[in-house]
């Protein structure tokens, strides 16, 4: 079963954790100095916040799947719709190891469809402390024109999540 994903950029993790914990009536499933995530069942939502994007508000949206078959089905659906995509593949992002595909909607909002395989100790593959780390890769053709964050190391995309 799929789960809606929303990732917001915030200025203050502690203040935002308190606010969203009250709003959701639940504590986050994961909390770091720069990141927090709630895995809610009602509504079925993966809601994350971080200070990594350098902006407040919607960082990106997504659909989290539970297994490789669901991810394959999502990728097939996107492909059949002739939507420009960036298949990031397996990566580390948001303290998790995931397999991801990115796209952008007509309004310019980045979307990801992904499967999380395991927890990770780092926010991303590039650096635990990189202030420029964000979750939307610059490699989506339209996103590249609108985003100035997430510059991959060694000219590859694996540093973006």
Number of C-alpha atoms within 10 A of each C-alpha: 8 16 19 17 21 19 20 19 21 22 17 14 19 15 10 15 20 13 12 18 13 11 9 13 10 13 17 18 13 13 18 14 10 17 22 23 22 21 19 18 9 7 10 13 19 20 20 25 28 27 20 25 23 16 13 14 13 15 23 21 22 21 18 23 20 14 14 14 11 17 21 14 12 18 19 12 12 16 12 9 9 9 12 15 19 18 18 21 16 17 19 27 27 28 20 19 22 23 21 23 23 25 25 21 12 8 6 12 16 21 20 25 26 29 24 19 15 10 14 15 14 16 24 24 21 20 13 12 12 12 13 17 27 28 24 26 26 22 22 20 14 18 19 13 10 11 15 13 19 23 20 19 13 8 8 10 19 20 23 25 31
